[in-house]
Amino acid sequence: MTPINVDSWLDIIANLWVGLVVLALAVIPGYMAARKNHRGIQEIRDQVVNGHADAPPLRTDLDRVIVAIDALAKDVTGLRRDLDDSENRRRDQIAELRDEVNRKLGRRAS
């Protein structure tokens, strides 16, 4: 016994029609999803690749920015060290001046 009872050409056409409908129900959502993904990928590509022919891609620009930020961080660290050294020198000078004033006042007082 066959699972499909085909008695005439109209049964074959009806079965083909049902098969095409089932196939369309499976293929059309996949096609629509692929089309939507393609649009999304194109939008991302437009954002990542600069619109100018001679301009580098966004990743290269980001790498340059990262290098510049690292250089700035090193510069700021150096400035902080310089300020700390300057502050320490000022504190030492103030301590020396205070000692000198105390010595002079102590000599005058005695």
N, C-alpha and C positions, 0 to 999 in steps of 0.2 A: 504494500500500500504506500502510495506516495503522499508526502505531506501536503502537496498542493494538488488539488483536483482540477486539472485543466481539460475542459471538454471542447473548447473552440478557441478561435483566434481572439475573440473578445475577452476571454478569460486571461489569455497571455498579455493582451494590451492592458487590462485592468491590473494585473500583477506587476507589470512594468511601471505603470503609473504609480502604484502604491510604493514600489521600490524607489522610484525617482523622488517622491515626496519625502520618504524616510531619509534618503541620501541628502536631499536639500536641507532637511531639518538638522542634519549633522554637519553639513559643510558651511552653510550660511553663517551661523554664529562664530565658527572658527575663522572664516574670512573677515567678518566684521571686527573680531578681536585683533586679528593680525593688522588690519588697516588702522585701527585705533592705536595699536602699539607703534606702528610705523610713523604715525603723526606725532606721537609722543617722543619717539626717538629723534625725529627731525627737529622738533622744538628744542630738545636738549642739545643736539648738534649745533643748532643756530646760536644757542647761548654759549657753548663751549668754544666754538671756532669763531674767531673774529670775522667780521664781514669784509674786511679789507684783504686784498690779495697779497699785499706785502707785509701784513701784520702777522706776528707769530700767534699760535693758538693760546688759549687761555691758560693752559697748564704751564707754559713757558713763562707767561706773565706772573702767575702765582709763584713760581719758583724764584723769579727775580725779586718779588716782594718779600718772600721769606728770607732770602739772603740779605736784603736791605734791612729788614727788621732785626735779624741776628746782628748785623753790624751796628745798628743803633743801640741794641741791648749792650753790646760790648762797650760802646762809647759811654753810655749812661753808667755802666759799672765803673769805668775809668774815672768819670767825673765824681762819682760817689767816693771813690778812694781818695781822689785829690781833695775833696771837701773834708773828708775825715782827717787827712793829714794836716790840712790847713787849720782845722778846728783844734787838733791836738797841739799844733805849734802855738796857736793863740792861747790855749789853756796853759801851756808851759811858760809862755811869756808873761801871762797874768800872774802865775805863781811866782815867777822870778821877781816881777815888779812888787808883788805883795811882800815877798821876803826882804827885798831891798828897802821898801818903805818901813817895814817893821824894824829892820836893823838901824835905819837912820833915826826913827822915832825912839827906839830903845837906847841909842847912844845919846840922844838929846835929853831924854828923860833921866838918864843916870848922871 
